[in-house]
Amino acid sequence: MLLYILMSQLLAISAEDLKWVVVNDTVMGGVSTSSVSMDDSVRFIGELSLEQNGGFTSMRAPLPRQAMEETRAVRLTLRGDGRAYDFTLRRRDVPMRAGSYRVSVPTQAEGLTVVEIPLADFRPTSFGRPVAGAPALDADLSRIDEVGFLLADKQAGSFALELVSMELLLGATPRAAGHRQVAEALAEAVTIGVPLFNQGDAAGCQAAYTQALGQLRVHPALTAGEQALIDEALADAESLSAADAAWVLRGAIDSVLASAPR
């Protein structure tokens, strides 16, 4: 039985009680190996191989429904080996082939690594590439249903990761009213921008998207993750050509629209 220990705004999960399984690159023809064991912690060990176009190994476990509904961040205590692992979460309503929402977590070669990761920092990734237009992870916390760790650092050799503890930091800000109005404003920007882009006016399209996102980025109906996606898109667009910038900004718009009320 999964054990939760509630302490004020902190929820500790007994990770060793989750049903962990390993998924390696053998599903795609690789030869990496790994295993997971549980006692007072969760130990993930194995051998990463780059042979036969391989190069990844992972462990993952399902979460109880709505387990992270009020979560704003996750605090991990790890005993690692100096390698960087991706901490992964999945939303059951966002299918991604070989994908998940991820944050890279470097570990120390000796001693413990303690890291606190806001859910707003997770980004959708499929086959190692960003997924444009996917909703922000925190746009619906009730749909997070899987947790995991992935090693794909392109460094062949043995590895060892121990998950000592996993704690959920509560206090997620409830979504304020007005998301429908945000979606309508962004949809209007798309109706303006698309014809301009198709007519060869990429700069005009970029301007329409930039104006809409700039005006809405601090709207209280947006989650921290949605605001972060918008800020990143606006910053990235400044150094791109008008056409590329328009696509980047459109990706942020689509991410917000993906969580719009139907």
Secondary structure, 3 states (H helix, E strand, C coil): CCCEEEECCEEEECHHHCCCEEEEHHHHCCCCEEEEEECCCEEEEEEECCHHHCCCEEEEEECCCCCCCCEEEEEEEEECCCCEEEEEEEECCCCCCCEEEEEEEECCCCCEEEEEEEHHHCEEEECCEECCCCCCHHHCHHHEEEEEEEECCCCCEEEEEEEEEEEEEECCCCCCCCHHHHHHHHHHHHHHHHHHHHCCCHHHHHHHHHHHHHHHCCCCCCCHHHHHHHHHHHHHHCCCCHHHHHHHHHHHHHHHHCCCCC
